[in-house]
Amino acid sequence: MYNLSNKELWQGRVDSETDSSHFRHFQTINFRNISDSFDEEQHGVGMIGYAVDKGVELNKGRVGAKEGPDAIKKAFANLPVMRDTQIYDYGNVEHDYERLEETQKEFGHYVAQSIQRHNQTFLLGGGHDIAYAQYLGVREAHPDASIGVINIDAHFDTRKEEGSTSGTSFRQILEGDDNANYLVLGVQEGGNTQGLFDYAEERGVGYVYSDELLHQIAPPIKDKVERFMNDHDVIMFTICMDVIDSAFAPGVSANAVLGLFPHIVLEIAKRIIPNEKVSTISIAETNPKYDIDQRTSKLTANFFHHFIL
């Protein structure tokens, strides 16, 4: 179910009502219905919320991530405008179908529309089943392209289930599309069964352990990411907030010990996002129900803030 944005979320400190150099995002945000015609040339950023945690529930995780998109927008609203880029909030999609796959399909269609309209599309989760919905949109927008999926995550999320959950997105992509490949950065050995590592080897999934990303991104890892991007026509980029240590991101569906530092995630992302092949960026698993002082929603909002080109 698609809902227009809650405009009351977009408020914050007013430093000036006339001098744009002191504006914050809530003073410049544009509100649109995704179904409205868009006559302008492709520009700016489209923002769509995936207010869904049914996939987390089906994956036996702790629910609450459906509140993530609004919490992220609220934190994002008060951040200062640093670039002359128009941002369009298209509201949120909620789950009201019998099957999660139907919600993912609906969301994916909206993603495809945003890709056609904007230089960047930011997707706010919600459970990490947002990734399969994101993929559906990328594939709709680029029907013949080779898609490289880059995921910064503690988990492979390649579980085998009867239907969609927050832990199945990337297996669904791999097994349904011979023209898509998968690279995971930040995998924790203690967060994945041996069977998932075996599946990664079987399917040729590239991965980098979290231990390899503690303090810096080594040249071989930079080369691995660059080669992967060069080998594909389109890059679908997603981040799961549970890759970050729980000291910095306690408000997630499955909090991490020995997780990554936020600045490492930001450094990796900034090597990926400027590439013109990247048109969609999703961040999943922000769960306000378990957050402390809005640390996780603020961190997610700041990631999006830094990702604006």
Buried (B, 14 or more C-beta within 10 A) or exposed (E): EBEEBBEEBBEBEEEEEEEEEBBBBBBBBBEBEBEEEBEEEEEBBBBBBBBBBBBBBBBEBBBBBBBBBBBBBBBBBBBBBEEEBBBBBBBBBBBEBEEBBEBBBBBBBBBBBBBBBBBBBBBBBBBBBBBBBBBBBBBBBBEEBBBBBBBBBBBBBBBEEEEBBBBBBBBBBBEEBEEBBBBBBBBBEEBBEEEBBEBBEEBEBBBBEBEBBEEEBEEEBEEBBEEBBEEBEBBBBBBBBBBBBBBBBBBBBBBBEBBBBBEBBBEBBEBBBEEEBBBBBBBBBBBBBBBEEBBBBBBBBBBBBEBBE
